[in-house]
Amino acid sequence: MTLPRELGVLELKAWLDDTTRPPPVLLDVRNHDEWQWVRLAGATFIPLGELEERHDELLPLKERPIVVYCHHGVRSLYGSEYLRELGYDTTSLRGGIDAWSVQIDAAVARY
């Protein structure tokens, strides 16, 4: 399966709730301070600025779909495209964790 370039938060929520589909890997590419402040449960953390040198940490997950997210969805586009070039099946979360907080889970702090 090849994921679209971007996925909306409602689509991701439906995917996570669908027990018939294997869940995606959630990859957070925000900065360290953002990660410390708030994150999506179960996410893997590799800041965008470290992705080039640390992408090999994702090798055990290469056969799984990866949803890359950041604050608003810009950095995740870059991270997703970089990983696609390396052969990963990735998509960027449109609107990022901020959209998740507004549309899906208000308990996820906004900043």
C-alpha positions in Angstrom: 0.0 0.0 0.0 1.3 3.4 -0.9 0.1 6.2 1.4 -1.0 9.6 0.1 1.4 12.5 0.5 -0.8 13.9 3.3 -3.4 12.5 5.6 -6.0 14.5 7.6 -6.4 14.1 11.3 -9.9 12.6 10.9 -8.5 10.0 8.5 -5.7 9.2 10.9 -8.2 8.8 13.8 -10.4 6.5 11.7 -7.3 4.4 10.8 -6.2 4.2 14.5 -9.7 3.2 15.5 -10.0 0.5 12.8 -9.0 -2.8 14.4 -8.9 -4.5 11.1 -6.0 -2.4 9.9 -2.5 -2.6 11.3 -1.8 0.8 13.0 0.8 3.1 11.5 4.0 4.1 13.1 3.6 7.7 14.4 6.8 9.6 13.8 7.2 13.0 15.6 9.8 15.3 13.9 9.3 18.3 16.1 12.1 19.8 18.4 13.0 18.4 21.8 11.2 21.1 23.7 8.0 20.5 21.8 8.3 16.7 22.4 8.7 17.4 26.1 5.6 19.6 26.2 3.1 17.3 24.4 3.1 14.3 22.1 0.8 11.7 20.7 0.7 8.4 22.6 3.0 5.8 21.3 4.9 8.1 18.9 8.6 7.6 17.9 10.6 10.8 18.2 13.3 11.9 15.8 13.6 15.6 15.3 13.7 16.7 11.6 17.2 18.1 12.0 18.4 14.7 13.2 16.5 12.6 10.7 19.2 12.3 8.1 21.7 10.9 10.6 19.2 8.8 12.6 16.8 7.4 9.9 18.4 4.0 10.3 16.6 3.7 13.7 13.5 3.3 11.6 14.9 0.3 9.6 13.0 -2.3 11.8 9.8 -0.4 10.9 10.4 -0.1 7.2 7.7 -2.6 6.3 5.1 -0.6 8.2 3.3 2.6 7.1 4.6 5.7 8.8 2.6 8.9 9.6 5.0 11.8 10.2 3.8 14.7 12.2 5.0 18.0 13.6 3.3 21.1 15.0 1.4 22.3 11.9 2.4 19.9 9.1 5.2 21.7 7.3 8.3 20.0 8.8 6.5 16.6 8.6 6.1 17.1 4.8 9.9 17.5 4.5 10.5 14.5 6.8 8.0 12.3 5.0 9.4 13.1 1.6 13.0 12.4 2.8 11.9 9.0 4.1 9.9 8.3 0.9 13.2 8.8 -1.1 14.7 6.1 1.1 11.9 3.7 0.4 9.6 4.1 3.4 5.9 4.3 3.0 5.2 7.6 4.6 2.6 10.3 4.8 2.5 13.7 6.5 -0.2 14.6 9.0 -1.9 17.7 7.6 -2.3 20.3 10.3 0.0 18.4 12.7 -0.5 17.9 16.4 -2.3 21.3 16.5 -5.1 20.0 14.3 -5.2 16.8 16.3 -5.8 18.9 19.4 -8.5 21.0 17.8 -10.4 18.3 15.9 -9.7 15.0 17.8 -8.5 15.4 21.3 -8.7 18.6 23.3 -6.6 17.0 26.1 -3.6 17.3 23.8 -2.2 20.7 24.9 -1.9 23.4 22.3 1.0 25.8 22.0 
